[in-house]
Amino acid sequence: MPTATPDLMSTSEAARCIGIAAETLRSWVRAGTLPATVTPLGMLFDAGDVHRLAAARARAGRRTGGTP
């Protein structure tokens, strides 16, 4: 699914960007690790938040699920 707007990402896009499974991403939302906007069609994520988290994980050497 293409990005809804340049500033928003779908769950699958955000998970792919971070390098984790979509279910892991959903658990992070439930835990408050990453904010999301819940819509009738699913969650949307601020692209800036996603890219910052992906960069932080890359700097820390984390490339798979678990905690950010």
PDB file of N, CA, C, O and CB in Angstrom:
ATOM      1  N   MET A   1       0.849  -1.184   0.000  1.00  0.00           N
ATOM      2  CA  MET A   1       0.000   0.000   0.000  1.00  0.00           C
ATOM      3  C   MET A   1       0.886   1.235   0.000  1.00  0.00           C
ATOM      4  O   MET A   1       1.776   1.337   0.844  1.00  0.00           O
ATOM      5  CB  MET A   1      -0.961   0.004   1.222  1.00  0.00           C
ATOM      6  N   PRO A   2       0.681   2.167  -0.903  1.00  0.00           N
ATOM      7  CA  PRO A   2       1.500   3.380  -0.931  1.00  0.00           C
ATOM      8  C   PRO A   2       1.254   4.256   0.291  1.00  0.00           C
ATOM      9  O   PRO A   2       0.190   4.192   0.907  1.00  0.00           O
ATOM     10  CB  PRO A   2       1.219   4.175  -2.200  1.00  0.00           C
ATOM     11  N   THR A   3       2.222   5.057   0.630  1.00  0.00           N
ATOM     12  CA  THR A   3       2.104   5.965   1.761  1.00  0.00           C
ATOM     13  C   THR A   3       0.906   6.899   1.560  1.00  0.00           C
ATOM     14  O   THR A   3       0.697   7.430   0.469  1.00  0.00           O
ATOM     15  CB  THR A   3       3.408   6.779   1.942  1.00  0.00           C
ATOM     16  N   ALA A   4       0.127   7.090   2.623  1.00  0.00           N
ATOM     17  CA  ALA A   4      -1.068   7.935   2.555  1.00  0.00           C
ATOM     18  C   ALA A   4      -0.700   9.376   2.232  1.00  0.00           C
ATOM     19  O   ALA A   4      -1.318   9.992   1.364  1.00  0.00           O
ATOM     20  CB  ALA A   4      -1.845   7.875   3.875  1.00  0.00           C
ATOM     21  N   THR A   5       0.285   9.913   2.909  1.00  0.00           N
ATOM     22  CA  THR A   5       0.824  11.243   2.618  1.00  0.00           C
ATOM     23  C   THR A   5       2.335  11.144   2.826  1.00  0.00           C
ATOM     24  O   THR A   5       2.809  10.164   3.400  1.00  0.00           O
ATOM     25  CB  THR A   5       0.170  12.374   3.542  1.00  0.00           C
ATOM     26  N   PRO A   6       3.086  12.123   2.376  1.00  0.00           N
ATOM     27  CA  PRO A   6       4.537  12.052   2.586  1.00  0.00           C
ATOM     28  C   PRO A   6       4.939  11.987   4.057  1.00  0.00           C
ATOM     29  O   PRO A   6       6.029  11.515   4.379  1.00  0.00           O
ATOM     30  CB  PRO A   6       5.198  13.240   1.948  1.00  0.00           C
ATOM     31  N   ASP A   7       4.081  12.450   4.941  1.00  0.00           N
ATOM     32  CA  ASP A   7       4.414  12.501   6.370  1.00  0.00           C
ATOM     33  C   ASP A   7       3.906  11.308   7.154  1.00  0.00           C
ATOM     34  O   ASP A   7       4.227  11.179   8.336  1.00  0.00           O
ATOM     35  CB  ASP A   7       3.860  13.749   6.974  1.00  0.00           C
ATOM     36  N   LEU A   8       3.125  10.428   6.541  1.00  0.00           N
ATOM     37  CA  LEU A   8       2.538   9.296   7.251  1.00  0.00           C
ATOM     38  C   LEU A   8       2.933   7.979   6.610  1.00  0.00           C
ATOM     39  O   LEU A   8       3.146   7.894   5.401  1.00  0.00           O
ATOM     40  CB  LEU A   8       1.024   9.420   7.289  1.00  0.00           C
ATOM     41  N   MET A   9       3.029   6.945   7.453  1.00  0.00           N
ATOM     42  CA  MET A   9       3.373   5.609   6.969  1.00  0.00           C
ATOM     43  C   MET A   9       2.357   4.618   7.507  1.00  0.00           C
ATOM     44  O   MET A   9       1.845   4.782   8.614  1.00  0.00           O
ATOM     45  CB  MET A   9       4.817   5.207   7.394  1.00  0.00           C
ATOM     46  N   SER A  10       2.068   3.597   6.725  1.00  0.00           N
ATOM     47  CA  SER A  10       1.206   2.502   7.179  1.00  0.00           C
ATOM     48  C   SER A  10       2.007   1.601   8.120  1.00  0.00           C
ATOM     49  O   SER A  10       3.220   1.756   8.259  1.00  0.00           O
ATOM     50  CB  SER A  10       0.646   1.682   5.964  1.00  0.00           C
ATOM     51  N   THR A  11       1.321   0.666   8.759  1.00  0.00           N
ATOM     52  CA  THR A  11       1.991  -0.273   9.656  1.00  0.00           C
ATOM     53  C   THR A  11       3.051  -1.070   8.912  1.00  0.00           C
ATOM     54  O   THR A  11       4.172  -1.219   9.400  1.00  0.00           O
ATOM     55  CB  THR A  11       0.974  -1.222  10.298  1.00  0.00           C
ATOM     56  N   SER A  12       2.708  -1.582   7.733  1.00  0.00           N
ATOM     57  CA  SER A  12       3.675  -2.404   6.999  1.00  0.00           C
ATOM     58  C   SER A  12       4.876  -1.568   6.547  1.00  0.00           C
ATOM     59  O   SER A  12       6.010  -2.043   6.602  1.00  0.00           O
ATOM     60  CB  SER A  12       3.000  -3.064   5.782  1.00  0.00           C
ATOM     61  N   GLU A  13       4.641  -0.335   6.102  1.00  0.00           N
ATOM     62  CA  GLU A  13       5.747   0.532   5.693  1.00  0.00           C
ATOM     63  C   GLU A  13       6.660   0.848   6.874  1.00  0.00           C
ATOM     64  O   GLU A  13       7.884   0.791   6.754  1.00  0.00           O
ATOM     65  CB  GLU A  13       5.209   1.834   5.080  1.00  0.00           C
ATOM     66  N   ALA A  14       6.059   1.182   8.016  1.00  0.00           N
ATOM     67  CA  ALA A  14       6.850   1.528   9.198  1.00  0.00           C
ATOM     68  C   ALA A  14       7.650   0.327   9.694  1.00  0.00           C
ATOM     69  O   ALA A  14       8.826   0.457  10.035  1.00  0.00           O
ATOM     70  CB  ALA A  14       5.940   2.052  10.316  1.00  0.00           C
ATOM     71  N   ALA A  15       7.017  -0.830   9.735  1.00  0.00           N
ATOM     72  CA  ALA A  15       7.717  -2.038  10.188  1.00  0.00           C
ATOM     73  C   ALA A  15       8.885  -2.361   9.270  1.00  0.00           C
ATOM     74  O   ALA A  15       9.971  -2.703   9.738  1.00  0.00           O
ATOM     75  CB  ALA A  15       6.752  -3.232  10.253  1.00  0.00           C
ATOM     76  N   ARG A  16       8.667  -2.256   7.973  1.00  0.00           N
ATOM     77  CA  ARG A  16       9.723  -2.524   6.993  1.00  0.00           C
ATOM     78  C   ARG A  16      10.876  -1.525   7.158  1.00  0.00           C
ATOM     79  O   ARG A  16      12.043  -1.909   7.079  1.00  0.00           O
ATOM     80  CB  ARG A  16       9.156  -2.458   5.553  1.00  0.00           C
ATOM     81  N   CYS A  17      10.559  -0.272   7.381  1.00  0.00           N
ATOM     82  CA  CYS A  17      11.573   0.766   7.554  1.00  0.00           C
ATOM     83  C   CYS A  17      12.429   0.501   8.794  1.00  0.00           C
ATOM     84  O   CYS A  17      13.647   0.677   8.766  1.00  0.00           O
ATOM     85  CB  CYS A  17      10.909   2.146   7.657  1.00  0.00           C
ATOM     86  N   ILE A  18      11.788   0.082   9.868  1.00  0.00           N
ATOM     87  CA  ILE A  18      12.499  -0.178  11.123  1.00  0.00           C
ATOM     88  C   ILE A  18      13.212  -1.526  11.082  1.00  0.00           C
ATOM     89  O   ILE A  18      14.208  -1.728  11.775  1.00  0.00           O
ATOM     90  CB  ILE A  18      11.527  -0.135  12.308  1.00  0.00           C
ATOM     91  N   GLY A  19      12.698  -2.448  10.266  1.00  0.00           N
ATOM     92  CA  GLY A  19      13.293  -3.778  10.171  1.00  0.00           C
ATOM     93  C   GLY A  19      12.737  -4.756  11.178  1.00  0.00           C
ATOM     94  O   GLY A  19      13.456  -5.613  11.692  1.00  0.00           O
ATOM     95  N   ILE A  20      11.445  -4.624  11.462  1.00  0.00           N
ATOM     96  CA  ILE A  20      10.786  -5.499  12.431  1.00  0.00           C
ATOM     97  C   ILE A  20       9.488  -6.025  11.830  1.00  0.00           C
ATOM     98  O   ILE A  20       9.048  -5.567  10.775  1.00  0.00           O
ATOM     99  CB  ILE A  20      10.511  -4.748  13.768  1.00  0.00           C
ATOM    100  N   ALA A  21       8.888  -6.982  12.508  1.00  0.00           N
ATOM    101  CA  ALA A  21       7.596  -7.515  12.093  1.00  0.00           C
ATOM    102  C   ALA A  21       6.489  -6.531  12.466  1.00  0.00           C
ATOM    103  O   ALA A  21       6.608  -5.784  13.437  1.00  0.00           O
ATOM    104  CB  ALA A  21       7.337  -8.899  12.740  1.00  0.00           C
ATOM    105  N   ALA A  22       5.421  -6.542  11.686  1.00  0.00           N
ATOM    106  CA  ALA A  22       4.291  -5.654  11.953  1.00  0.00           C
ATOM    107  C   ALA A  22       3.716  -5.906  13.347  1.00  0.00           C
ATOM    108  O   ALA A  22       3.302  -4.962  14.020  1.00  0.00           O
ATOM    109  CB  ALA A  22       3.199  -5.842  10.886  1.00  0.00           C
ATOM    110  N   GLU A  23       3.684  -7.147  13.785  1.00  0.00           N
ATOM    111  CA  GLU A  23       3.150  -7.452  15.120  1.00  0.00           C
ATOM    112  C   GLU A  23       4.030  -6.833  16.207  1.00  0.00           C
ATOM    113  O   GLU A  23       3.517  -6.364  17.224  1.00  0.00           O
ATOM    114  CB  GLU A  23       3.046  -8.983  15.327  1.00  0.00           C
ATOM    115  N   THR A  24       5.340  -6.827  16.002  1.00  0.00           N
ATOM    116  CA  THR A  24       6.237  -6.179  16.962  1.00  0.00           C
ATOM    117  C   THR A  24       5.932  -4.692  17.024  1.00  0.00           C
ATOM    118  O   THR A  24       5.888  -4.105  18.105  1.00  0.00           O
ATOM    119  CB  THR A  24       7.719  -6.412  16.581  1.00  0.00           C
ATOM    120  N   LEU A  25       5.724  -4.088  15.869  1.00  0.00           N
ATOM    121  CA  LEU A  25       5.388  -2.670  15.824  1.00  0.00           C
ATOM    122  C   LEU A  25       4.094  -2.395  16.586  1.00  0.00           C
ATOM    123  O   LEU A  25       4.011  -1.438  17.356  1.00  0.00           O
ATOM    124  CB  LEU A  25       5.259  -2.196  14.372  1.00  0.00           C
ATOM    125  N   ARG A  26       3.091  -3.235  16.368  1.00  0.00           N
ATOM    126  CA  ARG A  26       1.816  -3.053  17.093  1.00  0.00           C
ATOM    127  C   ARG A  26       2.017  -3.189  18.601  1.00  0.00           C
ATOM    128  O   ARG A  26       1.376  -2.477  19.375  1.00  0.00           O
ATOM    129  CB  ARG A  26       0.765  -4.080  16.610  1.00  0.00           C
ATOM    130  N   SER A  27       2.895  -4.090  19.024  1.00  0.00           N
ATOM    131  CA  SER A  27       3.142  -4.236  20.468  1.00  0.00           C
ATOM    132  C   SER A  27       3.857  -3.009  21.015  1.00  0.00           C
ATOM    133  O   SER A  27       3.625  -2.618  22.159  1.00  0.00           O
ATOM    134  CB  SER A  27       3.975  -5.506  20.756  1.00  0.00           C
ATOM    135  N   TRP A  28       4.731  -2.391  20.206  1.00  0.00           N
ATOM    136  CA  TRP A  28       5.394  -1.157  20.634  1.00  0.00           C
ATOM    137  C   TRP A  28       4.383  -0.032  20.784  1.00  0.00           C
ATOM    138  O   TRP A  28       4.510   0.800  21.683  1.00  0.00           O
ATOM    139  CB  TRP A  28       6.488  -0.754  19.634  1.00  0.00           C
ATOM    140  N   VAL A  29       3.391   0.002  19.920  1.00  0.00           N
ATOM    141  CA  VAL A  29       2.341   1.026  20.040  1.00  0.00           C
ATOM    142  C   VAL A  29       1.574   0.803  21.339  1.00  0.00           C
ATOM    143  O   VAL A  29       1.319   1.752  22.080  1.00  0.00           O
ATOM    144  CB  VAL A  29       1.369   0.987  18.813  1.00  0.00           C
ATOM    145  N   ARG A  30       1.208  -0.440  21.615  1.00  0.00           N
ATOM    146  CA  ARG A  30       0.484  -0.740  22.861  1.00  0.00           C
ATOM    147  C   ARG A  30       1.306  -0.373  24.090  1.00  0.00           C
ATOM    148  O   ARG A  30       0.753   0.059  25.101  1.00  0.00           O
ATOM    149  CB  ARG A  30       0.109  -2.225  22.915  1.00  0.00           C
ATOM    150  N   ALA A  31       2.627  -0.545  24.008  1.00  0.00           N
ATOM    151  CA  ALA A  31       3.524  -0.236  25.132  1.00  0.00           C
ATOM    152  C   ALA A  31       3.850   1.252  25.223  1.00  0.00           C
ATOM    153  O   ALA A  31       4.443   1.695  26.206  1.00  0.00           O
ATOM    154  CB  ALA A  31       4.816  -1.031  25.003  1.00  0.00           C
ATOM    155  N   GLY A  32       3.467   2.029  24.204  1.00  0.00           N
ATOM    156  CA  GLY A  32       3.742   3.457  24.211  1.00  0.00           C
ATOM    157  C   GLY A  32       5.112   3.830  23.673  1.00  0.00           C
ATOM    158  O   GLY A  32       5.545   4.972  23.823  1.00  0.00           O
ATOM    159  N   THR A  33       5.801   2.882  23.047  1.00  0.00           N
ATOM    160  CA  THR A  33       7.135   3.136  22.509  1.00  0.00           C
ATOM    161  C   THR A  33       7.094   4.021  21.272  1.00  0.00           C
ATOM    162  O   THR A  33       7.978   4.852  21.066  1.00  0.00           O
ATOM    163  CB  THR A  33       7.819   1.827  22.179  1.00  0.00           C
ATOM    164  N   LEU A  34       6.078   3.842  20.459  1.00  0.00           N
ATOM    165  CA  LEU A  34       5.945   4.611  19.227  1.00  0.00           C
ATOM    166  C   LEU A  34       4.499   5.060  19.095  1.00  0.00           C
ATOM    167  O   LEU A  34       3.593   4.227  19.121  1.00  0.00           O
ATOM    168  CB  LEU A  34       6.387   3.775  17.985  1.00  0.00           C
ATOM    169  N   PRO A  35       4.264   6.365  18.954  1.00  0.00           N
ATOM    170  CA  PRO A  35       2.882   6.831  18.824  1.00  0.00           C
ATOM    171  C   PRO A  35       2.324   6.488  17.440  1.00  0.00           C
ATOM    172  O   PRO A  35       3.053   6.425  16.450  1.00  0.00           O
ATOM    173  CB  PRO A  35       2.801   8.355  19.071  1.00  0.00           C
ATOM    174  N   ALA A  36       1.024   6.272  17.406  1.00  0.00           N
ATOM    175  CA  ALA A  36       0.337   5.983  16.146  1.00  0.00           C
ATOM    176  C   ALA A  36      -1.043   6.604  16.185  1.00  0.00           C
ATOM    177  O   ALA A  36      -1.622   6.811  17.251  1.00  0.00           O
ATOM    178  CB  ALA A  36       0.245   4.455  15.891  1.00  0.00           C
ATOM    179  N   THR A  37      -1.554   6.892  15.016  1.00  0.00           N
ATOM    180  CA  THR A  37      -2.936   7.333  14.874  1.00  0.00           C
ATOM    181  C   THR A  37      -3.728   6.134  14.390  1.00  0.00           C
ATOM    182  O   THR A  37      -3.426   5.556  13.346  1.00  0.00           O
ATOM    183  CB  THR A  37      -3.069   8.555  13.886  1.00  0.00           C
ATOM    184  N   VAL A  38      -4.742   5.766  15.155  1.00  0.00           N
ATOM    185  CA  VAL A  38      -5.564   4.616  14.783  1.00  0.00           C
ATOM    186  C   VAL A  38      -6.722   5.106  13.935  1.00  0.00           C
ATOM    187  O   VAL A  38      -7.452   6.019  14.322  1.00  0.00           O
ATOM    188  CB  VAL A  38      -6.081   3.853  16.041  1.00  0.00           C
ATOM    189  N   THR A  39      -6.880   4.488  12.772  1.00  0.00           N
ATOM    190  CA  THR A  39      -7.962   4.826  11.857  1.00  0.00           C
ATOM    191  C   THR A  39      -8.815   3.578  11.644  1.00  0.00           C
ATOM    192  O   THR A  39      -8.402   2.486  12.033  1.00  0.00           O
ATOM    193  CB  THR A  39      -7.408   5.372  10.496  1.00  0.00           C
ATOM    194  N   PRO A  40      -9.981   3.710  11.045  1.00  0.00           N
ATOM    195  CA  PRO A  40     -10.794   2.522  10.769  1.00  0.00           C
ATOM    196  C   PRO A  40     -10.074   1.498   9.878  1.00  0.00           C
ATOM    197  O   PRO A  40     -10.412   0.315   9.902  1.00  0.00           O
ATOM    198  CB  PRO A  40     -12.097   2.938  10.110  1.00  0.00           C
ATOM    199  N   LEU A  41      -9.094   1.943   9.100  1.00  0.00           N
ATOM    200  CA  LEU A  41      -8.381   1.036   8.197  1.00  0.00           C
ATOM    201  C   LEU A  41      -7.052   0.539   8.756  1.00  0.00           C
ATOM    202  O   LEU A  41      -6.386  -0.276   8.117  1.00  0.00           O
ATOM    203  CB  LEU A  41      -8.137   1.720   6.886  1.00  0.00           C
ATOM    204  N   GLY A  42      -6.657   1.008   9.923  1.00  0.00           N
ATOM    205  CA  GLY A  42      -5.398   0.587  10.519  1.00  0.00           C
ATOM    206  C   GLY A  42      -4.672   1.745  11.161  1.00  0.00           C
ATOM    207  O   GLY A  42      -5.240   2.821  11.352  1.00  0.00           O
ATOM    208  N   MET A  43      -3.405   1.519  11.496  1.00  0.00           N
ATOM    209  CA  MET A  43      -2.607   2.548  12.158  1.00  0.00           C
ATOM    210  C   MET A  43      -1.778   3.331  11.141  1.00  0.00           C
ATOM    211  O   MET A  43      -1.349   2.798  10.118  1.00  0.00           O
ATOM    212  CB  MET A  43      -1.691   1.916  13.217  1.00  0.00           C
ATOM    213  N   LEU A  44      -1.569   4.596  11.450  1.00  0.00           N
ATOM    214  CA  LEU A  44      -0.684   5.447  10.663  1.00  0.00           C
ATOM    215  C   LEU A  44       0.387   6.004  11.592  1.00  0.00           C
ATOM    216  O   LEU A  44       0.122   6.333  12.749  1.00  0.00           O
ATOM    217  CB  LEU A  44      -1.477   6.599   9.956  1.00  0.00           C
ATOM    218  N   PHE A  45       1.596   6.101  11.061  1.00  0.00           N
ATOM    219  CA  PHE A  45       2.736   6.537  11.851  1.00  0.00           C
ATOM    220  C   PHE A  45       3.361   7.764  11.220  1.00  0.00           C
ATOM    221  O   PHE A  45       3.440   7.871   9.996  1.00  0.00           O
ATOM    222  CB  PHE A  45       3.772   5.413  11.984  1.00  0.00           C
ATOM    223  N   ASP A  46       3.805   8.693  12.058  1.00  0.00           N
ATOM    224  CA  ASP A  46       4.536   9.860  11.577  1.00  0.00           C
ATOM    225  C   ASP A  46       5.871   9.372  11.021  1.00  0.00           C
ATOM    226  O   ASP A  46       6.629   8.704  11.724  1.00  0.00           O
ATOM    227  CB  ASP A  46       4.744  10.925  12.720  1.00  0.00           C
ATOM    228  N   ALA A  47       6.156   9.698   9.784  1.00  0.00           N
ATOM    229  CA  ALA A  47       7.376   9.224   9.125  1.00  0.00           C
ATOM    230  C   ALA A  47       8.630   9.673   9.875  1.00  0.00           C
ATOM    231  O   ALA A  47       9.605   8.925   9.952  1.00  0.00           O
ATOM    232  CB  ALA A  47       7.427   9.727   7.680  1.00  0.00           C
ATOM    233  N   GLY A  48       8.612  10.880  10.425  1.00  0.00           N
ATOM    234  CA  GLY A  48       9.767  11.359  11.190  1.00  0.00           C
ATOM    235  C   GLY A  48      10.032  10.499  12.407  1.00  0.00           C
ATOM    236  O   GLY A  48      11.184  10.167  12.689  1.00  0.00           O
ATOM    237  N   ASP A  49       8.977  10.130  13.141  1.00  0.00           N
ATOM    238  CA  ASP A  49       9.128   9.251  14.312  1.00  0.00           C
ATOM    239  C   ASP A  49       9.715   7.907  13.903  1.00  0.00           C
ATOM    240  O   ASP A  49      10.607   7.377  14.566  1.00  0.00           O
ATOM    241  CB  ASP A  49       7.770   9.042  15.015  1.00  0.00           C
ATOM    242  N   VAL A  50       9.206   7.366  12.806  1.00  0.00           N
ATOM    243  CA  VAL A  50       9.666   6.056  12.331  1.00  0.00           C
ATOM    244  C   VAL A  50      11.140   6.121  11.930  1.00  0.00           C
ATOM    245  O   VAL A  50      11.924   5.250  12.306  1.00  0.00           O
ATOM    246  CB  VAL A  50       8.805   5.578  11.136  1.00  0.00           C
ATOM    247  N   HIS A  51      11.515   7.141  11.175  1.00  0.00           N
ATOM    248  CA  HIS A  51      12.904   7.259  10.727  1.00  0.00           C
ATOM    249  C   HIS A  51      13.856   7.491  11.896  1.00  0.00           C
ATOM    250  O   HIS A  51      14.968   6.963  11.899  1.00  0.00           O
ATOM    251  CB  HIS A  51      13.038   8.396   9.717  1.00  0.00           C
ATOM    252  N   ARG A  52      13.438   8.270  12.882  1.00  0.00           N
ATOM    253  CA  ARG A  52      14.285   8.481  14.072  1.00  0.00           C
ATOM    254  C   ARG A  52      14.493   7.174  14.827  1.00  0.00           C
ATOM    255  O   ARG A  52      15.608   6.874  15.251  1.00  0.00           O
ATOM    256  CB  ARG A  52      13.654   9.535  15.010  1.00  0.00           C
ATOM    257  N   LEU A  53      13.420   6.391  14.997  1.00  0.00           N
ATOM    258  CA  LEU A  53      13.536   5.118  15.700  1.00  0.00           C
ATOM    259  C   LEU A  53      14.406   4.144  14.907  1.00  0.00           C
ATOM    260  O   LEU A  53      15.227   3.435  15.489  1.00  0.00           O
ATOM    261  CB  LEU A  53      12.144   4.512  15.950  1.00  0.00           C
ATOM    262  N   ALA A  54      14.234   4.102  13.592  1.00  0.00           N
ATOM    263  CA  ALA A  54      15.057   3.217  12.758  1.00  0.00           C
ATOM    264  C   ALA A  54      16.531   3.604  12.862  1.00  0.00           C
ATOM    265  O   ALA A  54      17.394   2.731  12.962  1.00  0.00           O
ATOM    266  CB  ALA A  54      14.593   3.272  11.283  1.00  0.00           C
ATOM    267  N   ALA A  55      16.824   4.899  12.840  1.00  0.00           N
ATOM    268  CA  ALA A  55      18.209   5.362  12.937  1.00  0.00           C
ATOM    269  C   ALA A  55      18.803   5.031  14.299  1.00  0.00           C
ATOM    270  O   ALA A  55      19.958   4.614  14.389  1.00  0.00           O
ATOM    271  CB  ALA A  55      18.288   6.869  12.683  1.00  0.00           C
ATOM    272  N   ALA A  56      18.029   5.212  15.347  1.00  0.00           N
ATOM    273  CA  ALA A  56      18.514   4.905  16.696  1.00  0.00           C
ATOM    274  C   ALA A  56      18.808   3.411  16.831  1.00  0.00           C
ATOM    275  O   ALA A  56      19.808   3.024  17.436  1.00  0.00           O
ATOM    276  CB  ALA A  56      17.481   5.344  17.759  1.00  0.00           C
ATOM    277  N   ARG A  57      17.940   2.578  16.269  1.00  0.00           N
ATOM    278  CA  ARG A  57      18.162   1.131  16.329  1.00  0.00           C
ATOM    279  C   ARG A  57      19.393   0.740  15.513  1.00  0.00           C
ATOM    280  O   ARG A  57      20.149  -0.143  15.915  1.00  0.00           O
ATOM    281  CB  ARG A  57      16.921   0.371  15.818  1.00  0.00           C
ATOM    282  N   ALA A  58      19.594   1.395  14.370  1.00  0.00           N
ATOM    283  CA  ALA A  58      20.759   1.087  13.541  1.00  0.00           C
ATOM    284  C   ALA A  58      22.053   1.468  14.279  1.00  0.00           C
ATOM    285  O   ALA A  58      23.036   0.729  14.246  1.00  0.00           O
ATOM    286  CB  ALA A  58      20.669   1.832  12.180  1.00  0.00           C
ATOM    287  N   ARG A  59      22.036   2.624  14.938  1.00  0.00           N
ATOM    288  CA  ARG A  59      23.217   3.047  15.707  1.00  0.00           C
ATOM    289  C   ARG A  59      23.502   2.070  16.833  1.00  0.00           C
ATOM    290  O   ARG A  59      24.662   1.831  17.169  1.00  0.00           O
ATOM    291  CB  ARG A  59      23.020   4.463  16.277  1.00  0.00           C
ATOM    292  N   ALA A  60      22.448   1.499  17.423  1.00  0.00           N
ATOM    293  CA  ALA A  60      22.614   0.567  18.529  1.00  0.00           C
ATOM    294  C   ALA A  60      22.912  -0.851  18.039  1.00  0.00           C
ATOM    295  O   ALA A  60      23.183  -1.746  18.839  1.00  0.00           O
ATOM    296  CB  ALA A  60      21.366   0.564  19.398  1.00  0.00           C
ATOM    297  N   GLY A  61      22.860  -1.052  16.709  1.00  0.00           N
ATOM    298  CA  GLY A  61      23.153  -2.369  16.169  1.00  0.00           C
ATOM    299  C   GLY A  61      22.004  -3.350  16.243  1.00  0.00           C
ATOM    300  O   GLY A  61      22.209  -4.556  16.103  1.00  0.00           O
ATOM    301  N   ARG A  62      20.798  -2.852  16.462  1.00  0.00           N
ATOM    302  CA  ARG A  62      19.604  -3.705  16.567  1.00  0.00           C
ATOM    303  C   ARG A  62      18.907  -3.724  15.221  1.00  0.00           C
ATOM    304  O   ARG A  62      18.559  -2.678  14.674  1.00  0.00           O
ATOM    305  CB  ARG A  62      18.632  -3.200  17.688  1.00  0.00           C
ATOM    306  N   ARG A  63      18.709  -4.915  14.694  1.00  0.00           N
ATOM    307  CA  ARG A  63      18.060  -5.014  13.394  1.00  0.00           C
ATOM    308  C   ARG A  63      16.841  -5.933  13.415  1.00  0.00           C
ATOM    309  O   ARG A  63      16.179  -6.080  12.388  1.00  0.00           O
ATOM    310  CB  ARG A  63      19.047  -5.506  12.367  1.00  0.00           C
ATOM    311  N   THR A  64      16.532  -6.540  14.525  1.00  0.00           N
ATOM    312  CA  THR A  64      15.366  -7.417  14.595  1.00  0.00           C
ATOM    313  C   THR A  64      14.490  -6.991  15.739  1.00  0.00           C
ATOM    314  O   THR A  64      14.820  -6.043  16.452  1.00  0.00           O
ATOM    315  CB  THR A  64      15.780  -8.888  14.754  1.00  0.00           C
ATOM    316  N   GLY A  65      13.363  -7.679  15.935  1.00  0.00           N
ATOM    317  CA  GLY A  65      12.337  -7.345  16.937  1.00  0.00           C
ATOM    318  C   GLY A  65      12.862  -7.062  18.327  1.00  0.00           C
ATOM    319  O   GLY A  65      14.018  -6.672  18.492  1.00  0.00           O
ATOM    320  N   GLY A  66      12.026  -7.254  19.317  1.00  0.00           N
ATOM    321  CA  GLY A  66      12.402  -6.955  20.686  1.00  0.00           C
ATOM    322  C   GLY A  66      12.070  -5.528  21.030  1.00  0.00           C
ATOM    323  O   GLY A  66      11.078  -4.980  20.549  1.00  0.00           O
ATOM    324  N   THR A  67      12.894  -4.920  21.862  1.00  0.00           N
ATOM    325  CA  THR A  67      12.631  -3.551  22.282  1.00  0.00           C
ATOM    326  C   THR A  67      13.479  -2.588  21.472  1.00  0.00           C
ATOM    327  O   THR A  67      14.550  -2.953  20.986  1.00  0.00           O
ATOM    328  CB  THR A  67      12.903  -3.378  23.782  1.00  0.00           C
ATOM    329  N   PRO A  68      13.008  -1.371  21.329  1.00  0.00           N
ATOM    330  CA  PRO A  68      13.766  -0.387  20.538  1.00  0.00           C
ATOM    331  C   PRO A  68      15.063   0.035  21.196  1.00  0.00           C
ATOM    332  O   PRO A  68      15.797   0.854  20.644  1.00  0.00           O
ATOM    333  CB  PRO A  68      12.923   0.832  20.290  1.00  0.00           C
TER     334      PRO A  68
END
